Amino acid sequence: MSTTTPPTRHRALTWLFLAPTVLGVAVFTVVPIVGSVILSFFHWDVIDPPASAGIANYRELATDTSILTAFGNTLLFMVFAVTLQLAIALVLALALQGRMPRWIQQALRSAFFFPLVLSAASISVVMKYLFNQDFGVVNWVLGQFGASPVPWLTSEGWAMAAVVLVYVWQQFGFSFLLFVGGLANIPRELHEAAAMDGATGLRKHLRITLPLLSPTLLVASVVGVINALQVFEQPYVLTDGGPGDATRTAVMVLYQTAFEQLRFGEASAIGVVLFALILAVTALQFRLSRRFVHYQ
């Protein structure tokens, strides 16, 4: 007696197992995206019926200086945060490849990843006290070396730096684990052969480690950029977008427009533009990756 599953039944089982995922993506991803795009062409305050606005919401985005500033801040934040995040994660991952007891390596891996599982809002509340100009621990430590108190959260020049540092401290653990896994897949024989040829540590990393780690670096950079462009909790809790608009980001403007001003049509337009920006930057990353990503 044959135990082979009939093709029709096999397809039915396949769709049965896929149905929860497909339904979840459709209900919680596709439908909200389509709804936001449609709503971006209307004025709606929840109380009154939606009124057609055409492309007025998008024209407002192009002329509103506060919104343009928020998008500029978001791009600036992305550049500094992702660059610093990848650099710190890569350096620490390379350092962990050195000779040290295995239990120390495991403890450090857990310690570096731990901030990622914490709430960004709760971390930001704690960091707001640590970066306080008058009684914060950060300024106290700097004072031990003779430095003057730094207005981390009240100066336009320092506020963005504080937000970047807090964000990177929480997020670099993800990139760190990616790099640790990528480094583990690089054959030791390549480094040993390079050492026999007289290659130094820095040269080995530039000629061997980075090219072979480039696929992992691409994944880490893409995820990092997508997350950085959606930053919200850190600037909202630390500085509330201030001083002025120095740390106001696109998602903060979206939140304030929708839930504080009840202008859901305009907020949807901001969301659509941000979504398009994320797609464009991600597409550019994959386009540029053809030049530096090397697959084994």
Order of alpha helices (4+ residues) and beta strands (2+ residues): alpha-alpha-beta-beta-alpha-alpha-alpha-alpha-alpha-alpha-alpha-alpha-alpha-alpha-alpha-alpha
